[in-house]
Amino acid sequence: MKLPIIKHLTQFIEDNDQDYVIESIEVLENLAQLSSFKDEELELIGELISNMNGALEVHKMIKEGKDKKDALNDFMKRVVGSIDK
């Protein structure tokens, strides 16, 4: 996951609607089922899906009243914490 991408997607959700991101995730998940993709291509699709889901999580925290910067930092701390385990 990359914070700049999550931050950018979070801004996109704020400016538009989270439904665009949700539908994009669904399209990417469907594409990932194709057997003709190379491993590198599947990794990129997975990374995009992860970043989009991360942006949705951050957006949810913001809607619950958390400051955008704090929501981004808390989310990344949670991700890093789960990797360290």
LUMVO-31353 format. One record per residue: chain; x, y, z of N, C-alpha, C, O, CB in turn. Coordinates in steps of 0.02 Angstrom, whole numbers. Last residue first. Glycine has a CB too. Layout:
<sites>
<site unit="A" n_xx="X" n_yy="Y" n_zz="Z" ca_xx="X" ca_yy="Y" ca_zz="Z" c_xx="X" c_yy="Y" c_zz="Z" o_xx="X" o_yy="Y" o_zz="Z" cb_xx="X" cb_yy="Y" cb_zz="Z"/>
...
</sites>
This chain:
<sites>
<site unit="A" n_xx="180" n_yy="-411" n_zz="622" ca_xx="161" ca_yy="-469" ca_zz="663" c_xx="180" c_yy="-534" c_zz="630" o_xx="167" o_yy="-587" o_zz="658" cb_xx="87" cb_yy="-469" cb_zz="676"/>
<site unit="A" n_xx="206" n_yy="-312" n_zz="530" ca_xx="258" ca_yy="-328" ca_zz="578" c_xx="243" c_yy="-391" c_zz="619" o_xx="289" o_yy="-421" o_zz="647" cb_xx="269" cb_yy="-271" cb_zz="625"/>
<site unit="A" n_xx="85" n_yy="-297" n_zz="467" ca_xx="141" ca_yy="-327" ca_zz="429" c_xx="195" c_yy="-350" c_zz="477" o_xx="225" o_yy="-403" o_zz="467" cb_xx="170" cb_yy="-277" cb_zz="379"/>
<site unit="A" n_xx="10" n_yy="-232" n_zz="561" ca_xx="-11" ca_yy="-299" ca_zz="541" c_xx="44" c_yy="-335" c_zz="501" o_xx="47" o_yy="-396" o_zz="502" cb_xx="-75" cb_yy="-295" cb_zz="501"/>
<site unit="A" n_xx="78" n_yy="-110" n_zz="569" ca_xx="74" ca_yy="-153" ca_zz="627" c_xx="54" c_yy="-224" c_zz="610" o_xx="78" o_yy="-272" o_zz="640" cb_xx="24" cb_yy="-125" cb_zz="677"/>
<site unit="A" n_xx="52" n_yy="-58" n_zz="443" ca_xx="121" ca_yy="-75" ca_zz="461" c_xx="122" c_yy="-122" c_zz="521" o_xx="162" o_yy="-169" o_zz="523" cb_xx="162" cb_yy="-11" cb_zz="475"/>
<site unit="A" n_xx="-87" n_yy="-39" n_zz="459" ca_xx="-61" ca_yy="-83" ca_zz="406" c_xx="10" c_yy="-106" c_zz="423" o_xx="26" o_yy="-165" o_zz="419" cb_xx="-61" cb_yy="-46" cb_zz="338"/>
<site unit="A" n_xx="-92" n_yy="51" n_zz="566" ca_xx="-126" ca_yy="-14" ca_zz="571" c_xx="-98" c_yy="-63" c_zz="519" o_xx="-88" o_yy="-122" o_zz="535" cb_xx="-202" cb_yy="-5" cb_zz="562"/>
<site unit="A" n_xx="-25" n_yy="158" n_zz="510" ca_xx="3" ca_yy="125" ca_zz="570" c_xx="-27" c_yy="56" c_zz="578" o_xx="8" o_yy="8" o_zz="596" cb_xx="-11" cb_yy="168" cb_zz="633"/>
<site unit="A" n_xx="-115" n_yy="191" n_zz="409" ca_xx="-49" ca_yy="165" ca_zz="390" c_xx="-15" c_yy="132" c_zz="450" o_xx="21" o_yy="82" o_zz="441" cb_xx="-5" cb_yy="222" cb_zz="363"/>
<site unit="A" n_xx="-224" n_yy="235" n_zz="487" ca_xx="-231" ca_yy="179" ca_zz="442" c_xx="-163" c_yy="148" c_zz="425" o_xx="-155" o_yy="87" o_zz="427" cb_xx="-268" cb_yy="200" cb_zz="378"/>
<site unit="A" n_xx="-168" n_yy="344" n_zz="553" ca_xx="-192" ca_yy="287" ca_zz="592" c_xx="-199" c_yy="225" c_zz="548" o_xx="-182" o_yy="169" o_zz="568" cb_xx="-260" cb_yy="303" cb_zz="624"/>
<site unit="A" n_xx="-142" n_yy="430" n_zz="443" ca_xx="-88" ca_yy="405" ca_zz="486" c_xx="-109" c_yy="343" c_zz="525" o_xx="-71" o_yy="295" o_zz="530" cb_xx="-64" cb_yy="459" cb_zz="534"/>
<site unit="A" n_xx="-273" n_yy="452" n_zz="394" ca_xx="-221" ca_yy="423" ca_zz="352" c_xx="-165" c_yy="392" c_zz="393" o_xx="-143" o_yy="336" o_zz="380" cb_xx="-193" cb_yy="476" cb_zz="304"/>
<site unit="A" n_xx="-331" n_yy="510" n_zz="508" ca_xx="-360" ca_yy="449" ca_zz="480" c_xx="-308" c_yy="413" c_zz="436" o_xx="-300" o_yy="352" o_zz="440" cb_xx="-423" cb_yy="464" cb_zz="439"/>
<site unit="A" n_xx="-254" n_yy="625" n_zz="523" ca_xx="-253" ca_yy="574" ca_zz="576" c_xx="-279" c_yy="507" c_zz="549" o_xx="-253" o_yy="454" o_zz="566" cb_xx="-295" cb_yy="597" cb_zz="636"/>
<site unit="A" n_xx="-291" n_yy="692" n_zz="406" ca_xx="-221" ca_yy="675" ca_zz="417" c_xx="-215" c_yy="619" c_zz="470" o_xx="-177" o_yy="573" o_zz="461" cb_xx="-181" cb_yy="737" cb_zz="440"/>
<site unit="A" n_xx="-432" n_yy="707" n_zz="427" ca_xx="-406" ca_yy="671" ca_zz="369" c_xx="-334" c_yy="648" c_zz="381" o_xx="-317" o_yy="590" o_zz="367" cb_xx="-409" cb_yy="715" cb_zz="307"/>
<site unit="A" n_xx="-501" n_yy="675" n_zz="589" ca_xx="-466" ca_yy="720" ca_zz="544" c_xx="-434" c_yy="680" c_zz="488" o_xx="-410" o_yy="624" o_zz="499" cb_xx="-413" cb_yy="762" cb_zz="583"/>
<site unit="A" n_xx="-652" n_yy="583" n_zz="611" ca_xx="-580" ca_yy="588" ca_zz="620" c_xx="-552" c_yy="637" c_zz="568" o_xx="-575" o_yy="640" o_zz="512" cb_xx="-547" cb_yy="518" cb_zz="612"/>
<site unit="A" n_xx="-787" n_yy="562" n_zz="590" ca_xx="-766" ca_yy="621" ca_zz="626" c_xx="-691" c_yy="630" c_zz="636" o_xx="-669" o_yy="679" o_zz="665" cb_xx="-797" cb_yy="621" cb_zz="691"/>
<site unit="A" n_xx="-831" n_yy="464" n_zz="508" ca_xx="-846" ca_yy="455" ca_zz="579" c_xx="-819" c_yy="512" c_zz="622" o_xx="-827" o_yy="511" o_zz="683" cb_xx="-816" cb_yy="389" cb_zz="603"/>
<site unit="A" n_xx="-777" n_yy="504" n_zz="389" ca_xx="-850" ca_yy="512" ca_zz="398" c_xx="-870" c_yy="505" c_zz="471" o_xx="-919" o_yy="534" o_zz="494" cb_xx="-888" cb_yy="462" cb_zz="356"/>
<site unit="A" n_xx="-647" n_yy="461" n_zz="414" ca_xx="-661" ca_yy="533" ca_zz="407" c_xx="-735" c_yy="546" c_zz="418" o_xx="-753" o_yy="594" o_zz="452" cb_xx="-638" cb_yy="559" cb_zz="338"/>
<site unit="A" n_xx="-665" n_yy="323" n_zz="411" ca_xx="-642" ca_yy="355" ca_zz="473" c_xx="-656" c_yy="430" c_zz="472" o_xx="-674" o_yy="459" o_zz="523" cb_xx="-566" cb_yy="343" cb_zz="483"/>
<site unit="A" n_xx="-703" n_yy="309" n_zz="277" ca_xx="-750" ca_yy="289" ca_zz="330" c_xx="-730" c_yy="323" c_zz="396" o_xx="-773" o_yy="348" o_zz="433" cb_xx="-751" cb_yy="212" cb_zz="338"/>
<site unit="A" n_xx="-585" n_yy="346" n_zz="213" ca_xx="-646" ca_yy="387" ca_zz="204" c_xx="-697" c_yy="372" c_zz="259" o_xx="-730" o_yy="418" o_zz="284" cb_xx="-677" cb_yy="374" cb_zz="135"/>
<site unit="A" n_xx="-505" n_yy="238" n_zz="251" ca_xx="-488" ca_yy="306" ca_zz="274" c_xx="-549" c_yy="351" c_zz="269" o_xx="-564" o_yy="390" o_zz="314" cb_xx="-429" cb_yy="336" cb_zz="233"/>
<site unit="A" n_xx="-572" n_yy="136" n_zz="181" ca_xx="-565" ca_yy="133" ca_zz="254" c_xx="-551" c_yy="202" c_zz="283" o_xx="-581" o_yy="222" o_zz="333" cb_xx="-509" cb_yy="83" cb_zz="274"/>
<site unit="A" n_xx="-554" n_yy="179" n_zz="49" ca_xx="-622" ca_yy="172" ca_zz="76" c_xx="-622" c_yy="170" c_zz="153" o_xx="-665" o_yy="199" o_zz="185" cb_xx="-656" cb_yy="109" cb_zz="48"/>
<site unit="A" n_xx="-416" n_yy="170" n_zz="41" ca_xx="-448" ca_yy="235" ca_zz="35" c_xx="-519" c_yy="234" c_zz="62" o_xx="-542" o_yy="281" o_zz="93" cb_xx="-448" cb_yy="259" cb_zz="-38"/>
<site unit="A" n_xx="-403" n_yy="30" n_zz="50" ca_xx="-374" ca_yy="74" ca_zz="101" c_xx="-406" c_yy="142" c_zz="100" o_xx="-421" o_yy="171" o_zz="153" cb_xx="-299" cb_yy="79" cb_zz="91"/>
<site unit="A" n_xx="-462" n_yy="-8" n_zz="-70" ca_xx="-494" ca_yy="-27" ca_zz="-7" c_xx="-467" c_yy="15" c_zz="51" o_xx="-505" o_yy="32" o_zz="96" cb_xx="-482" cb_yy="-102" cb_zz="7"/>
<site unit="A" n_xx="-365" n_yy="49" n_zz="-155" ca_xx="-434" ca_yy="72" ca_zz="-158" c_xx="-472" c_yy="54" c_zz="-94" o_xx="-509" o_yy="94" o_zz="-67" cb_xx="-470" cb_yy="42" cb_zz="-219"/>
<site unit="A" n_xx="-252" n_yy="-27" n_zz="-120" ca_xx="-252" ca_yy="46" ca_zz="-110" c_xx="-323" c_yy="74" c_zz="-111" o_xx="-339" o_yy="119" o_zz="-72" cb_xx="-210" cb_yy="79" cb_zz="-164"/>
<site unit="A" n_xx="-296" n_yy="-155" n_zz="-159" ca_xx="-277" ca_yy="-141" ca_zz="-89" c_xx="-279" c_yy="-66" c_zz="-75" o_xx="-305" o_yy="-45" o_zz="-23" cb_xx="-208" cb_yy="-168" cb_zz="-74"/>
<site unit="A" n_xx="-312" n_yy="-138" n_zz="-297" ca_xx="-369" ca_yy="-156" ca_zz="-256" c_xx="-355" c_yy="-139" c_zz="-182" o_xx="-399" o_yy="-113" o_zz="-148" cb_xx="-387" cb_yy="-231" cb_zz="-264"/>
<site unit="A" n_xx="-178" n_yy="-112" n_zz="-332" ca_xx="-230" ca_yy="-62" ca_zz="-344" c_xx="-291" c_yy="-75" c_zz="-301" o_xx="-319" o_yy="-29" o_zz="-271" cb_xx="-250" cb_yy="-61" cb_zz="-419"/>
<site unit="A" n_xx="-121" n_yy="-235" n_zz="-297" ca_xx="-98" ca_yy="-173" ca_zz="-264" c_xx="-150" c_yy="-118" c_zz="-273" o_xx="-164" o_yy="-81" o_zz="-226" cb_xx="-30" cb_yy="-151" cb_zz="-293"/>
<site unit="A" n_xx="-186" n_yy="-321" n_zz="-387" ca_xx="-195" ca_yy="-329" ca_zz="-315" c_xx="-175" c_yy="-267" c_zz="-276" o_xx="-208" o_yy="-249" o_zz="-228" cb_xx="-154" cb_yy="-388" cb_zz="-291"/>
<site unit="A" n_xx="-135" n_yy="-271" n_zz="-507" ca_xx="-207" ca_yy="-268" ca_zz="-495" c_xx="-221" c_yy="-274" c_zz="-420" o_xx="-263" o_yy="-238" o_zz="-392" cb_xx="-244" cb_yy="-323" cb_zz="-534"/>
<site unit="A" n_xx="0" n_yy="-304" n_zz="-486" ca_xx="-20" ca_yy="-234" ca_zz="-494" c_xx="-95" c_yy="-225" c_zz="-481" o_xx="-115" o_yy="-178" o_zz="-447" cb_xx="-3" cb_yy="-209" cb_zz="-565"/>
<site unit="A" n_xx="-8" n_yy="-443" n_zz="-481" ca_xx="17" ca_yy="-406" ca_zz="-423" c_xx="-4" c_yy="-333" c_zz="-427" o_xx="-23" o_yy="-304" o_zz="-376" cb_xx="93" cb_yy="-412" cb_zz="-418"/>
<site unit="A" n_xx="-49" n_yy="-470" n_zz="-611" ca_xx="-94" ca_yy="-485" ca_zz="-555" c_xx="-73" c_yy="-449" c_zz="-492" o_xx="-115" o_yy="-427" o_zz="-453" cb_xx="-96" cb_yy="-561" cb_zz="-543"/>
<site unit="A" n_xx="66" n_yy="-432" n_zz="-678" ca_xx="4" ca_yy="-396" ca_zz="-691" c_xx="-46" c_yy="-408" c_zz="-635" o_xx="-82" o_yy="-363" o_zz="-614" cb_xx="-26" cb_yy="-417" cb_zz="-758"/>
<site unit="A" n_xx="157" n_yy="-526" n_zz="-631" ca_xx="169" ca_yy="-455" ca_zz="-618" c_xx="106" c_yy="-413" c_zz="-628" o_xx="93" o_yy="-366" o_zz="-591" cb_xx="225" cb_yy="-428" cb_zz="-665"/>
<site unit="A" n_xx="101" n_yy="-646" n_zz="-682" ca_xx="105" ca_yy="-635" ca_zz="-609" c_xx="114" c_yy="-561" c_zz="-593" o_xx="83" o_yy="-535" o_zz="-547" cb_xx="163" cb_yy="-675" cb_zz="-579"/>
<site unit="A" n_xx="-8" n_yy="-611" n_zz="-822" ca_xx="56" ca_yy="-632" ca_zz="-794" c_xx="55" c_yy="-616" c_zz="-719" o_xx="14" o_yy="-576" o_zz="-696" cb_xx="116" cb_yy="-596" cb_zz="-830"/>
<site unit="A" n_xx="-170" n_yy="-668" n_zz="-871" ca_xx="-127" ca_yy="-618" ca_zz="-840" c_xx="-62" c_yy="-649" c_zz="-815" o_xx="-61" o_yy="-706" o_zz="-791" cb_xx="-163" cb_yy="-583" cb_zz="-783"/>
<site unit="A" n_xx="-253" n_yy="-769" n_zz="-914" ca_xx="-201" ca_yy="-746" ca_zz="-961" c_xx="-155" c_yy="-692" c_zz="-931" o_xx="-105" o_yy="-674" o_zz="-963" cb_xx="-233" cb_yy="-719" cb_zz="-1023"/>
<site unit="A" n_xx="-357" n_yy="-798" n_zz="-832" ca_xx="-296" ca_yy="-840" ca_zz="-825" c_xx="-239" c_yy="-815" c_zz="-869" o_xx="-183" o_yy="-839" o_zz="-862" cb_xx="-313" cb_yy="-912" cb_zz="-843"/>
<site unit="A" n_xx="-450" n_yy="-681" n_zz="-743" ca_xx="-426" ca_yy="-704" ca_zz="-808" c_xx="-361" c_yy="-743" c_zz="-800" o_xx="-316" o_yy="-721" o_zz="-764" cb_xx="-416" cb_yy="-645" cb_zz="-857"/>
<site unit="A" n_xx="-477" n_yy="-628" n_zz="-621" ca_xx="-495" ca_yy="-698" ca_zz="-631" c_xx="-472" c_yy="-725" c_zz="-698" o_xx="-474" o_yy="-786" o_zz="-709" cb_xx="-569" cb_yy="-707" cb_zz="-624"/>
<site unit="A" n_xx="-455" n_yy="-494" n_zz="-626" ca_xx="-403" ca_yy="-536" ca_zz="-596" c_xx="-417" c_yy="-610" c_zz="-604" o_xx="-372" o_yy="-651" o_zz="-595" cb_xx="-396" cb_yy="-520" cb_zz="-522"/>
<site unit="A" n_xx="-576" n_yy="-442" n_zz="-670" ca_xx="-520" ca_yy="-449" ca_zz="-717" c_xx="-467" c_yy="-497" c_zz="-691" o_xx="-437" o_yy="-534" o_zz="-729" cb_xx="-489" cb_yy="-381" cb_zz="-731"/>
<site unit="A" n_xx="-645" n_yy="-440" n_zz="-547" ca_xx="-668" ca_yy="-482" ca_zz="-602" c_xx="-613" c_yy="-494" c_zz="-652" o_xx="-604" o_yy="-550" o_zz="-676" cb_xx="-729" cb_yy="-450" cb_zz="-636"/>
<site unit="A" n_xx="-570" n_yy="-346" n_zz="-478" ca_xx="-576" ca_yy="-414" ca_zz="-451" c_xx="-599" c_yy="-462" c_zz="-505" o_xx="-576" o_yy="-519" o_zz="-508" cb_xx="-624" cb_yy="-416" cb_zz="-392"/>
<site unit="A" n_xx="-594" n_yy="-234" n_zz="-559" ca_xx="-526" ca_yy="-261" ca_zz="-553" c_xx="-528" c_yy="-333" c_zz="-526" o_xx="-490" o_yy="-375" o_zz="-550" cb_xx="-483" cb_yy="-216" cb_zz="-508"/>
<site unit="A" n_xx="-732" n_yy="-217" n_zz="-537" ca_xx="-707" ca_yy="-229" ca_zz="-604" c_xx="-638" c_yy="-261" c_zz="-601" o_xx="-625" o_yy="-310" o_zz="-636" cb_xx="-705" cb_yy="-163" cb_zz="-645"/>
<site unit="A" n_xx="-734" n_yy="-191" n_zz="-398" ca_xx="-770" ca_yy="-249" ca_zz="-425" c_xx="-746" c_yy="-267" c_zz="-495" o_xx="-739" o_yy="-326" o_zz="-512" cb_xx="-845" cb_yy="-235" cb_zz="-427"/>
<site unit="A" n_xx="-661" n_yy="-72" n_zz="-395" ca_xx="-635" ca_yy="-132" ca_zz="-361" c_xx="-668" c_yy="-194" c_zz="-389" o_xx="-635" o_yy="-245" o_zz="-402" cb_xx="-647" cb_yy="-128" cb_zz="-284"/>
<site unit="A" n_xx="-752" n_yy="9" n_zz="-461" ca_xx="-686" ca_yy="-3" ca_zz="-491" c_xx="-654" c_yy="-65" c_zz="-460" o_xx="-623" o_yy="-105" o_zz="-495" cb_xx="-640" cb_yy="57" cb_zz="-482"/>
<site unit="A" n_xx="-856" n_yy="14" n_zz="-368" ca_xx="-867" ca_yy="-18" ca_zz="-433" c_xx="-802" c_yy="-33" c_zz="-469" o_xx="-796" o_yy="-84" o_zz="-503" cb_xx="-911" cb_yy="26" cb_zz="-477"/>
<site unit="A" n_xx="-790" n_yy="85" n_zz="-267" ca_xx="-817" ca_yy="18" ca_zz="-254" c_xx="-828" c_yy="-20" c_zz="-319" o_xx="-810" o_yy="-78" o_zz="-325" cb_xx="-884" cb_yy="23" cb_zz="-215"/>
<site unit="A" n_xx="-764" n_yy="205" n_zz="-332" ca_xx="-708" ca_yy="164" ca_zz="-310" c_xx="-732" c_yy="92" c_zz="-297" o_xx="-698" o_yy="44" o_zz="-316" cb_xx="-676" cb_yy="194" cb_zz="-246"/>
<site unit="A" n_xx="-894" n_yy="252" n_zz="-354" ca_xx="-848" ca_yy="244" ca_zz="-411" c_xx="-791" c_yy="197" c_zz="-392" o_xx="-772" o_yy="154" o_zz="-432" cb_xx="-819" cb_yy="313" cb_zz="-432"/>
<site unit="A" n_xx="-945" n_yy="263" n_zz="-225" ca_xx="-971" ca_yy="210" ca_zz="-269" c_xx="-926" c_yy="199" c_zz="-329" o_xx="-921" o_yy="143" o_zz="-354" cb_xx="-1041" cb_yy="228" cb_zz="-292"/>
<site unit="A" n_xx="-898" n_yy="375" n_zz="-163" ca_xx="-862" ca_yy="312" ca_zz="-151" c_xx="-886" c_yy="256" c_zz="-196" o_xx="-850" o_yy="207" o_zz="-205" cb_xx="-869" cb_yy="292" cb_zz="-78"/>
<site unit="A" n_xx="-886" n_yy="518" n_zz="-265" ca_xx="-928" ca_yy="472" ca_zz="-228" c_xx="-889" c_yy="407" c_zz="-220" o_xx="-853" o_yy="386" o_zz="-265" cb_xx="-996" cb_yy="460" cb_zz="-264"/>
<site unit="A" n_xx="-803" n_yy="660" n_zz="-265" ca_xx="-852" ca_yy="626" ca_zz="-308" c_xx="-898" c_yy="583" c_zz="-265" o_xx="-944" o_yy="608" o_zz="-232" cb_xx="-817" cb_yy="583" cb_zz="-361"/>
<site unit="A" n_xx="-720" n_yy="711" n_zz="-168" ca_xx="-743" ca_yy="755" ca_zz="-223" c_xx="-799" c_yy="725" c_zz="-264" o_xx="-839" o_yy="762" o_zz="-293" cb_xx="-685" cb_yy="771" cb_zz="-268"/>
<site unit="A" n_xx="-695" n_yy="601" n_zz="-86" ca_xx="-726" ca_yy="662" ca_zz="-57" c_xx="-755" c_yy="706" c_zz="-112" o_xx="-808" o_yy="736" o_zz="-102" cb_xx="-674" cb_yy="701" cb_zz="-16"/>
<site unit="A" n_xx="-634" n_yy="516" n_zz="-178" ca_xx="-698" ca_yy="496" ca_zz="-147" c_xx="-733" c_yy="556" c_zz="-118" o_xx="-794" o_yy="563" o_zz="-124" cb_xx="-685" cb_yy="443" cb_zz="-91"/>
<site unit="A" n_xx="-519" n_yy="591" n_zz="-205" ca_xx="-566" ca_yy="575" ca_zz="-259" c_xx="-634" c_yy="557" c_zz="-230" o_xx="-686" o_yy="580" o_zz="-255" cb_xx="-539" cb_yy="517" cb_zz="-302"/>
<site unit="A" n_xx="-459" n_yy="585" n_zz="-80" ca_xx="-481" ca_yy="650" ca_zz="-105" c_xx="-532" c_yy="640" c_zz="-162" o_xx="-581" o_yy="676" o_zz="-166" cb_xx="-421" cb_yy="692" cb_zz="-130"/>
<site unit="A" n_xx="-430" n_yy="449" n_zz="-80" ca_xx="-474" ca_yy="476" ca_zz="-28" c_xx="-502" c_yy="544" c_zz="-50" o_xx="-560" o_yy="558" o_zz="-39" cb_xx="-436" cb_yy="483" cb_zz="40"/>
<site unit="A" n_xx="-338" n_yy="443" n_zz="-184" ca_xx="-403" ca_yy="410" ca_zz="-191" c_xx="-454" c_yy="435" c_zz="-139" o_xx="-513" o_yy="441" o_zz="-154" cb_xx="-395" cb_yy="335" cb_zz="-185"/>
<site unit="A" n_xx="-232" n_yy="513" n_zz="-124" ca_xx="-262" ca_yy="538" ca_zz="-186" c_xx="-332" c_yy="508" c_zz="-196" o_xx="-379" o_yy="543" o_zz="-213" cb_xx="-217" cb_yy="521" cb_zz="-246"/>
<site unit="A" n_xx="-204" n_yy="429" n_zz="-15" ca_xx="-223" ca_yy="499" ca_zz="-3" c_xx="-259" c_yy="527" c_zz="-65" o_xx="-310" o_yy="561" o_zz="-58" cb_xx="-160" cb_yy="542" cb_zz="13"/>
<site unit="A" n_xx="-167" n_yy="314" n_zz="-82" ca_xx="-225" ca_yy="312" ca_zz="-38" c_xx="-250" c_yy="383" c_zz="-25" o_xx="-311" o_yy="395" o_zz="-25" cb_xx="-208" cb_yy="277" cb_zz="28"/>
<site unit="A" n_xx="-51" n_yy="363" n_zz="-145" ca_xx="-107" ca_yy="338" ca_zz="-185" c_xx="-171" c_yy="337" c_zz="-144" o_xx="-224" o_yy="357" o_zz="-168" cb_xx="-92" cb_yy="268" cb_zz="-213"/>
<site unit="A" n_xx="31" n_yy="396" n_zz="-36" ca_xx="10" ca_yy="448" ca_zz="-84" c_xx="-49" c_yy="426" c_zz="-127" o_xx="-92" o_yy="467" o_zz="-144" cb_xx="68" cb_yy="466" cb_zz="-129"/>
<site unit="A" n_xx="43" n_yy="266" n_zz="31" ca_xx="6" ca_yy="322" ca_zz="61" c_xx="-14" c_yy="375" c_zz="10" o_xx="-71" o_yy="399" o_zz="12" cb_xx="47" cb_yy="353" cb_zz="115"/>
<site unit="A" n_xx="22" n_yy="111" n_zz="-36" ca_xx="60" ca_yy="172" ca_zz="-42" c_xx="17" c_yy="231" c_zz="-19" o_xx="-36" o_yy="244" o_zz="-46" cb_xx="85" cb_yy="183" cb_zz="-116"/>
<site unit="A" n_xx="42" n_yy="-59" n_zz="0" ca_xx="0" ca_yy="0" ca_zz="0" c_xx="44" c_yy="62" c_zz="0" o_xx="97" o_yy="64" o_zz="32" cb_xx="-48" cb_yy="0" cb_zz="61"/>
</sites>
